[in-house]
Amino acid sequence: TGAQNATFNNNITYLCNNNTLPYGNNTGNNNQENANPFFTDYPALGGPFSWEHDYSLQQGSPALLSGINSTNIGLTGGAYPLQNLKGNSRTPIVTEISMPNSSVPLNGTLQGNIKARVRD
């Protein structure tokens, strides 16, 4: 809610207080309102995000091949689809960031170090 002059294309709403897309002064095409995406494992009456849910799409899902360039809508579609969503994500957890420089001159280069680990 609250978006203005935004474009909503190829989205699905489901179990929302307001399923209308686009709304207000926003624009968009190919949206599906109040369409059950048929996740593999998700509470029938909805619920908050949980790593215990399986957000992969079942056959017959309106999200399959309905995104831009015929990709899936949602986490499993687009240019960088996520796979194997049930359980802990394999997305790295950043554990440390260090910046050896306390300041950088205008148009200078900032170099830093990031340490991360994969979820257990």
Backbone bond lengths (Angstrom), bond angles and torsions (degrees), N, CA, C in turn:
res aa  C-N    CA-C-N  psi(-1)  N-CA   C-N-CA  omega(-1)  CA-C   N-CA-C  phi
1 T - - - 1.456 - - 1.516 109.49 -
2 G 1.303 115.40 159.63 1.451 120.66 175.41 1.513 115.42 88.24
3 A 1.319 119.05 -5.40 1.465 120.17 178.85 1.526 109.55 -71.63
4 Q 1.320 116.16 143.07 1.456 121.35 177.09 1.515 108.85 -132.70
5 N 1.329 115.38 141.05 1.461 122.39 178.74 1.530 111.79 54.12
6 A 1.319 117.24 34.80 1.463 122.77 179.60 1.528 108.89 -102.71
7 T 1.312 115.76 161.50 1.459 121.78 177.27 1.517 108.94 -113.81
8 F 1.323 116.14 126.34 1.458 122.86 178.14 1.529 107.55 -115.51
9 N 1.323 117.63 107.51 1.459 122.30 177.91 1.526 109.80 -119.98
10 N 1.334 116.05 138.68 1.461 122.04 172.93 1.527 112.89 56.75
11 N 1.319 117.33 51.91 1.455 123.21 178.01 1.520 109.97 -117.17
12 I 1.314 115.31 159.34 1.461 121.94 173.83 1.523 107.69 -122.88
13 T 1.325 116.53 136.24 1.456 120.90 169.11 1.521 107.55 -111.93
14 Y 1.316 115.27 148.43 1.465 119.77 179.72 1.520 108.55 -161.50
15 L 1.314 116.89 134.10 1.462 123.76 178.91 1.527 112.00 55.86
16 C 1.329 116.94 39.85 1.464 121.75 178.71 1.524 110.06 -103.93
17 N 1.312 116.54 159.25 1.464 120.22 173.36 1.522 110.60 -64.47
18 N 1.326 117.02 -34.39 1.458 121.96 176.79 1.526 106.79 -136.93
19 N 1.313 117.46 111.42 1.465 122.24 -176.56 1.522 113.71 -89.77
20 T 1.328 118.75 3.19 1.456 121.79 -173.84 1.521 111.78 -74.89
21 L 1.318 117.10 126.02 1.470 123.81 172.05 1.524 108.55 -137.43
22 P 1.292 120.25 134.65 1.458 125.05 -13.41 1.520 110.65 -73.35
23 Y 1.309 117.22 162.45 1.459 122.04 179.01 1.526 108.67 -123.91
24 G 1.303 116.44 164.68 1.467 121.41 177.60 1.521 111.71 56.96
25 N 1.333 116.34 -134.21 1.465 120.65 -179.21 1.529 112.15 -94.09
26 N 1.330 117.37 18.18 1.462 122.19 177.55 1.523 109.90 -83.23
27 T 1.325 116.28 162.89 1.460 121.78 178.45 1.516 109.06 -125.61
28 G 1.334 116.73 172.93 1.451 120.48 175.96 1.507 112.50 158.09
29 N 1.329 114.91 165.52 1.454 122.98 -178.23 1.519 110.66 -140.08
30 N 1.319 115.24 160.69 1.465 123.58 172.62 1.527 113.37 60.45
31 N 1.328 117.27 30.15 1.454 121.44 175.35 1.519 109.82 -88.28
32 Q 1.312 116.53 150.32 1.459 122.30 178.68 1.524 107.92 -119.36
33 E 1.322 115.69 116.67 1.450 121.03 -175.12 1.526 111.60 -93.55
34 N 1.336 115.04 133.08 1.462 123.13 178.81 1.532 111.88 50.79
35 A 1.315 115.52 46.38 1.466 122.10 -179.84 1.529 109.33 -105.67
36 N 1.311 117.71 120.00 1.458 122.05 178.42 1.528 108.91 -63.82
37 P 1.345 118.34 119.85 1.460 120.17 -178.99 1.527 113.77 -76.69
38 F 1.315 117.84 -6.40 1.468 123.18 -179.21 1.524 112.04 53.56
39 F 1.350 114.83 61.65 1.449 119.54 172.19 1.523 108.17 -67.43
40 T 1.312 117.44 153.19 1.459 121.78 -178.08 1.523 111.84 -63.67
41 D 1.341 117.73 -41.34 1.454 121.27 -179.41 1.520 109.17 -144.38
42 Y 1.340 116.27 99.74 1.454 123.10 -179.81 1.527 107.47 -152.91
43 P 1.329 118.99 140.34 1.465 120.00 -177.96 1.530 112.45 -57.41
44 A 1.310 116.99 137.76 1.467 122.01 -177.52 1.525 112.36 -57.96
45 L 1.325 117.24 -32.82 1.463 120.51 -179.68 1.516 112.84 -99.84
46 G 1.334 116.95 14.67 1.455 121.31 178.19 1.504 112.51 85.93
47 G 1.316 114.81 177.51 1.451 120.78 179.77 1.508 110.06 167.33
48 P 1.324 117.30 169.66 1.472 120.15 179.67 1.527 111.06 -70.74
49 F 1.339 115.07 163.28 1.459 120.44 177.44 1.524 109.96 -58.35
50 S 1.315 116.23 141.65 1.461 121.77 175.55 1.522 108.59 -149.97
51 W 1.331 116.30 140.10 1.466 119.76 175.95 1.520 110.74 -66.70
52 E 1.317 117.78 -14.67 1.460 121.40 178.73 1.530 112.30 -76.74
53 H 1.332 117.97 -18.96 1.467 120.73 177.92 1.524 110.29 -80.44
54 D 1.306 116.11 153.74 1.466 122.10 175.11 1.523 106.96 -109.80
55 Y 1.338 116.90 105.67 1.456 122.68 -175.46 1.523 113.33 -89.43
56 S 1.316 117.50 10.51 1.463 118.63 174.15 1.528 108.12 -68.34
57 L 1.321 116.21 156.25 1.463 121.86 -172.69 1.520 111.84 -95.10
58 Q 1.328 116.06 137.15 1.454 121.49 175.97 1.530 110.02 -82.89
59 Q 1.337 115.93 159.87 1.465 120.05 172.57 1.514 108.86 -55.35
60 G 1.319 117.71 140.79 1.453 122.25 -179.78 1.511 113.79 90.15
61 S 1.331 117.55 -3.45 1.454 120.55 178.31 1.524 110.04 -65.92
62 P 1.342 118.20 134.93 1.461 119.77 176.51 1.522 112.50 -68.27
63 A 1.337 117.85 -10.90 1.460 121.78 179.07 1.529 112.49 -82.64
64 L 1.326 117.55 -17.86 1.471 120.40 -178.95 1.522 110.40 -67.60
65 L 1.327 115.41 123.73 1.465 123.83 175.48 1.528 113.34 57.95
66 S 1.339 118.02 23.46 1.464 121.85 -179.40 1.520 113.24 -104.91
67 G 1.310 117.33 2.45 1.460 120.93 179.99 1.515 111.54 -87.39
68 I 1.305 115.60 -176.11 1.462 121.44 178.06 1.522 108.67 -62.02
69 N 1.315 116.50 137.84 1.470 123.57 -177.87 1.520 112.32 60.04
70 S 1.334 116.66 29.85 1.465 123.25 177.30 1.520 113.42 60.71
71 T 1.334 117.22 31.48 1.454 120.58 171.90 1.525 107.68 -90.59
72 N 1.306 117.19 172.23 1.455 120.68 176.62 1.525 109.69 -73.59
73 I 1.326 116.85 152.68 1.455 121.85 172.66 1.519 107.49 -86.37
74 G 1.312 117.42 136.01 1.453 121.51 175.31 1.507 113.81 105.27
75 L 1.322 115.42 -161.15 1.463 122.06 -173.95 1.521 113.80 -60.28
76 T 1.329 117.59 -29.02 1.464 120.32 -175.33 1.523 112.16 -95.22
77 G 1.334 118.19 11.63 1.454 121.01 -179.06 1.507 111.86 -124.52
78 G 1.320 114.99 -166.62 1.454 121.33 178.67 1.502 112.48 77.48
79 A 1.326 114.86 -168.31 1.463 121.07 -176.61 1.525 113.16 -70.74
80 Y 1.333 117.51 -26.36 1.466 121.46 -177.29 1.526 110.01 -131.11
81 P 1.334 117.75 71.41 1.467 120.02 -176.26 1.530 112.23 -68.71
82 L 1.336 115.34 142.67 1.458 120.98 173.97 1.514 108.69 -91.91
83 Q 1.294 116.73 141.69 1.456 122.12 178.60 1.517 108.53 -124.09
84 N 1.311 116.05 166.85 1.467 121.69 176.21 1.525 111.63 51.76
85 L 1.326 116.23 57.41 1.451 120.96 -173.36 1.521 114.59 -80.42
86 K 1.316 118.59 -22.43 1.468 118.94 -176.30 1.523 109.80 -68.97
87 G 1.306 115.53 139.94 1.462 120.37 -178.45 1.512 110.19 82.94
88 N 1.293 117.27 -162.18 1.454 120.59 -178.30 1.515 111.26 -69.22
89 S 1.297 114.50 138.38 1.456 120.98 177.19 1.519 109.47 -66.84
90 R 1.308 116.23 150.52 1.460 120.70 174.88 1.526 110.13 -89.51
91 T 1.337 116.67 6.09 1.453 120.84 177.28 1.521 108.43 -66.82
92 P 1.330 118.44 131.76 1.465 119.94 -177.65 1.528 112.56 -62.13
93 I 1.329 115.45 149.63 1.458 122.89 174.42 1.522 106.59 -104.42
94 V 1.330 116.57 121.51 1.462 120.62 178.13 1.520 107.85 -73.60
95 T 1.339 115.79 125.62 1.462 120.79 -177.55 1.530 112.58 -109.18
96 E 1.329 116.77 -19.23 1.466 119.06 -178.07 1.521 109.59 -159.07
97 I 1.317 115.75 137.24 1.462 122.27 172.59 1.516 107.09 -129.77
98 S 1.321 116.99 129.04 1.467 119.65 177.14 1.526 109.34 -131.01
99 M 1.319 114.58 138.53 1.456 121.99 178.38 1.528 107.17 -121.03
100 P 1.338 118.16 103.89 1.460 120.35 -176.37 1.528 113.52 -66.03
101 N 1.331 117.58 -24.59 1.462 120.06 -179.81 1.527 109.08 -91.69
102 S 1.328 116.71 132.48 1.457 119.33 177.58 1.519 111.48 -85.52
103 S 1.325 117.02 -17.13 1.464 120.63 176.23 1.525 108.57 -152.17
104 V 1.318 115.06 158.88 1.465 121.84 -179.69 1.513 107.44 -133.03
105 P 1.328 118.06 132.60 1.460 119.48 178.55 1.531 110.91 -68.82
106 L 1.322 116.47 159.13 1.453 122.08 177.12 1.522 109.39 -51.73
107 N 1.330 116.75 129.90 1.471 124.55 -177.89 1.525 112.42 64.64
108 G 1.322 117.28 17.04 1.453 121.35 177.88 1.523 110.92 -81.85
109 T 1.307 116.40 -174.51 1.455 122.69 -178.82 1.525 109.46 -115.60
110 L 1.320 115.60 130.14 1.458 121.30 175.49 1.520 107.47 -101.25
111 Q 1.320 115.88 124.28 1.453 120.44 176.38 1.518 108.53 -115.64
112 G 1.308 115.56 141.09 1.447 119.94 -178.94 1.513 111.18 -147.62
113 N 1.308 115.10 176.92 1.453 121.66 179.25 1.522 109.26 -126.40
114 I 1.320 115.28 138.41 1.460 121.53 177.16 1.513 107.99 -125.70
115 K 1.331 116.49 131.19 1.460 121.59 172.62 1.514 107.43 -112.43
116 A 1.322 116.01 138.73 1.457 121.36 -179.47 1.516 109.46 -145.77
117 R 1.323 114.94 163.85 1.452 120.60 175.68 1.531 109.10 -139.96
118 V 1.304 116.11 159.28 1.453 121.46 176.13 1.523 107.64 -83.65
119 R 1.331 116.49 143.55 1.465 119.76 178.73 1.524 110.44 -60.12
120 D 1.332 115.54 145.57 1.467 120.79 178.24 1.505 110.40 -72.44
